[in-house]
Amino acid sequence: LPKKGGAGGKGVWGKLGSELEEEDIDRNDPNYDSDSLDNGDIELTPIIPEASDEELRKSGEIIILEYYEHGDSSEAAIAFEELNWNHNRHMIAQLAIEIALDHKPSHREMTSVLISDLYGHVLKQRDIATAFDSLMSNLPDLILDTPEAPTVLGNFLARAIADDCVPPKLIQVLREKADSDLAKQALNRADTLLSMKHGLVRLDNVWGVGGGLRPVKYLIRQMNLLLQEYVSSGDLKEAARCLNDLEVPHFHHELVYEAIVMVLEAINAHVEEAMCKLLKSLSAAIIITPDMMARGFTRVFDDMPDIILDVPLAANVLERFVGQCHKAGFISDELVKKMPGRGRKRFVSEGDGGRVKDLTPLAAH
C-alpha cells in the first residue's frame, strides 16, 4: 500500500505539509520516550490571546468602574494582569483618567491612588508618561464632555509627580511637545501646584475629598498614622479629635482592627496598655459603638491564621490583650468566647461558666 496518502515510500519526505500534522503518540514505538513527559521536560504555559484596542478599553472600563465600587487596588491589579495589554499598558492609566473626568472628586482621588498602587507592578514610569502625553493631545476632545479637563488633568499630573510615579521633568518634556493652548494650560496648572509651599504634601488632598467619600486605602493610612502618633504621645484627646475629623463612624471598626494588629505585631506591654486605654476611652465616649468594637475584634479573630504566619506569638498576645480589654469592661463575654483556636480554649473555661481566667501580664520588651 502507498504510504502517507500516496506521497511516501522509502527515502522520501512525504506529502507537502505533512510535517505540520500532529502525529498520534504510539507508546509501543521503540523510539517513544516516556521520561520526557513524566519528568516535566515539557512545560505547558497559558497563552493570553491578544485583544483589540476596543476590547481592551471595554474590559478596562469594567475593571475601573468595579474598582470604584470595592476600592481594592490589588483586586484591580489582578484583573488588569489577566488581560494581554502587550505594548499598550499606557492605556490603563489613560483610560482610568478619562473615566475619572466624568466622575466625582472622590473617584478622581481613587484613580490617583490606583495609578500610584499600579506603578512598579502593572505600570512602568514610561507607561504613565505615555498616558499623559496622549491625554494632552486629546484635550480638544475631552473638553467637549468635561470643560474643566485641562485643570483636572493638571491635577492628575501634579499628583502623579507627588506620588513619585513620574519625574518632575515630565512637565518640561510635555511642554516642548505641547501643540495646543489647552495642553499648556494643563501643564501650567501642574507646575503651579508643585511650586506652592508644601505643594507635594498638599497634593495628597488635591481632590479635596472628605468624610465617607475618601477611599478606603486613604482612611486606613490615616488611622495607622493616628495610632502611631498616639502610642508615641499618649494623648487620648488628640487621638479622639483626629478620629472624629475623619468623619467615618461607619468605618470605626477599621481603627479597632488596626489597633489590635499593631498590638500583635509590637509584642510590647506598653503598646498593649496604651491601646487598651485608647479603645476604652473611645468606647466610653461612644465615639466607637459596641457594634463597631465587636466588628473590629471579630475581623482580627477571622484573620488570625494569616497573622500567625507573620507573628508566631500572635495567639498568645491576642489572648492577653483580649483579657485586658474584657477586664476594662468594654468587650462582652460573648465576644471573648469567639476568640479562635487554642488561645480561646485556655482563655475561657467552659467549666467556669464562661468566666475569664486571670492572665499573666507580659513583661515589657
N, C-alpha and C positions, 0 to 999 in steps of 0.2 A: 504493500500500500504506500502511496506517496505520503511523505511526512510534511508537517507544518502547512497544511492547507494547500498542498501541491507545490510548495516552494522550498522543499527540503531536500534531503539526500546527504550522503556522506561528503564532508568537506565544504559544504556551502553554508551561507549565513541565514538562510530562511527568508520568509516573506518580508517585504519592506514594511517597517513599522512594528514588526513582531517583537522587537526588543523593548518596546514600550508597554507591552501587555504584561499584566501581573500573572505569575505562574502559581499554581497551587503547590503548597509545600508538601512534598512526599517524604514522610518520616521514615520510609523504608529505603530511600535513596542512600547509597553508600557515602555520598558527599554531604548528607544532611548533618548539620552540627547543632545539636540542641543547646549546647553551652552558651552560644551567642545570645540565645533568647532568655535562658534561665538565669544567667549571671548578670542580666541587666545591661549588656553591651549596647542594646538598642534602647534609646530613650525617646519616649513619646512626649512631645511638648505641645500644649494647646496653641493654636494659631487664631488670633482675633482678626476676623476679616476687616479690611479697610472699609470705612464708611464715607459717604459723600459729605461735603461741607454742610449740606442741608440736613442730612441725617444727624450729624454731629451737633448742629445748632438745636435741633428739636430735642435730642436726648439731653444735651447740656442744659437747656432751659428747664426741663422737668427736674433735673437734679438740683438746680439753683432754687427753684420755687419750693421744692420739698425741704431744702435746707432752711428756707425762711420759716418753715413750719416747725422743724425739730431743733434747729440751731446747733447741730452737731457737725463741726467741720471735718472731723475724722471720718464720719459716715459719708459725707460728700466726697471726700478724697478717694475713698474706696470705690464709690460709684464712678467717678471720673476715670480711675485707673482701669476700669472694666471696658472702657471704650478705646478703640485704636485711633489715637489722635495723630500718630505718626509725626510729621513736622508741623502740625497745626496746634500745638499746645497753647500758643498765644491766644487762640480763640476762647479758651476757658476764661481768662481774665477779661478779655474784651467783651464776651457775652455777659459775664457777671456784672460788669459796669453798665453795659447798655440796658440790662434788665433793671438795675438799681435806679437808673434815671427816671423810670416810670413808677418808682415806689417811694415809700415814706423815708424820712431820715433814719428811723430805726433799722430799716432794711439796708440802707446805704452803709450804716455802721457795721452791720452783719457782713456786708460784702467786703468792706475793708479788712475785717477780721479774717474772713475766708481767704482772701488773697494772701494775707500775711501767713496764715497757717499752711497754705498750699506751697508757699515758697520754700525751696530747698528739698521738697519731696516730689510733688506733682509738677510744679512750675520752677523754671530757672529764671535768673535775672533777665536774660535776653528775651524770654517769653513775655514777661511783664512789660519790658521796654517796647517790644514789638506791638503789644496790645495798645499801649498809649499812643504809639506812632499812628496806628490805624485809626484809633478813636479821634485823634486830632484832625486827620484827613476827612473823617466822616462827620465832623461837626456841622457843616451846612445842612446835612440831612437830619442830624439828631435834634437840632433846634426846632424843627417843624413840630415835634411832639413835646419837646422839653425846652421851652425858650431860655431857661437858665442853665442849659447844658454846659456852656463854657465855664461858668463858675463852679458847677458841680464837678466837672472833670478836673478843674484846677485843684479842688479839694481832694479828690481821689489821688491825684499825682503827689500832692504835698504829703498826704497821709502815707502813701507807699514809700516815699523817701524817709519819712519819720520812722517807719517800721523797718527800715533797712532792706526793703525788697529791691529797690533800685537806687543808684548813687545820685547825689545832688547834681552832678554834671549832666544828667539826662536832660534837665531843663534847657541847658545851653545847646545840647545836641539837637533837641527838637526845635528850638528857636531858629537855628540855622536852616532847618528844613521847612519851617512853617510857611505855608503858601496861602494863608488866609488870616484876616484880622481876628476871626473867631479863635483860631489856634493861638495866636499871640495873646489874646485876652485870657485864655485858659492858663497859659504859661506864666503870664504876669500875676495871675491870681495865686498860683502855686508859689511863685517866687516871693510874693508879699507875705504869705502865711509863714513861710520858712524864715523870713527875715525878721519877723516880730520877736520881741523879747520873750524868751522862754517858748519860742514857737514850736520846737519839737515836742515839748511837754504838753502844750495846749492842744496840739493836733490829735492827741488821744481822744479828745472830745470835740473833734472838728464838726461832727454832725449834730451836736447839741442835744443828743437824746438823753432822756432821764426816766426815772421810775421804772415801771414794768416794761417799758419799750426797750430797755437796754438788753443786749444779747446775753445769754446765759454765761458765756465764757468771761465776759467783762465783769459780771456780778461775782462770779467765783473768784476772779483775780482780786477784786476789791475786798471781798470778805477775808481772803487769805492775808492781805495787807493789814486789814483791821486787826485780825487775830495776832499777827506777828508784832504789831505795834503795842497791842495790849499786854502781851507776855513780857515785852521789854519794859513798859511803863507802869503796868498795873492799874491804869486809870480806868475805872469802871464807867464813869460818866462819859468820858470821851468815846469809849467803845460803843456805848448805847447811842450816843449822838450820831456817830458815823453809820451805825446800822440803820437808824431812823432816816438819815439823809438819803439812803439808797431807795427808800420808798417802795420796798417789795415785801410786804408782810407775808404774801403767799409763797415766798421763796426762803423764809427764815429757817426752814428745815436744812437748807444747804449750809448755813452757818453752824448749826449743831453738828452736822456731818463733818465739816472741815475741822471743827474744834476737836472732835473725838479722834479723827485721823491724825491730827497734829500731836495729840497726847500719845497715841500708839507709836508714832514714829520717834518721838522725843525720848521715851523711856526715862523720864525725869520727874522726880517728885514735885519740884517747883511748878512745872508745866501742868501736872495733874491738878494740883491745888488751885492754881490760877484759873484753869478752865472750869473747874467745878464751881468756883466762886463766881465767875462770869455768867455761866449758864443759870446758876441760882438767882443772881441779880436780875437777869433779863426775864426770867420766869416770874419772879416776884413782882416786877413792874408790868407784867402782862405784855411785854414787848414781844416775847416769844410765847405763843399759846401752848397749852398742853398737847394739842394735836400736832403742831409743828415740832415740838420737842420729841414726841414719840416717833414721828416720821424720821427725824434725823438719826435717832438711835437705831431704829429698825433698819434703815438703809446700811448702817455700819454692820449690823448683825448679818445682813444678807451678803455683804461684800467680804466678810472675814476670810473665806477660803483664798481669795486673791491677795488680801492684805498680808496674811500669814506667810505667803511666798516671799514677800519683800521684808517682812518684820517677823521672824520666827517666834519672838516673845509676845507678839501682839495679843494672843488669847489671855495670857496672864495679866498683862497691863489692862486689857479691857475689863476683865473680871474685877480687878482692884478699883478701877475708875467708876464702873457702874455701882460698886458698893459705896463709894464716897458720895455719888450723886443721890443714891437712894437714901443714905443716911442724912443727907442735906434736905431731903423731903420734897424734891421737885420731879422725881420719877416714881411711877407706881410699882407695886408688887407685880402686877400683870406684865409690865414692860420688862422687869428683871427676869421673869420666867421665860421670856422669849429669847434670852441670850443663848447663842448656839453652842453646840459641841460639849466637850469635856468640861470646859470652864463653867458652863451653866450647871452641870451635874454636881460639881463640887460646891458651886456658889449657893444654890438653893437646895436644901434637903427636903424631899417630899415628906419624910417622916416628921419634919418640924412644922408641917403645915404651911410650907412656903416661906417660913421665916428666913430672913437673910442672915447668914453667918457673919461673925466678926471676921474682918480681913486684916492681915498683917500689913501695915503701911510699908511702902517702898522706901528704902534708903536712897537719898539723893545721890545722883551720879555726878 
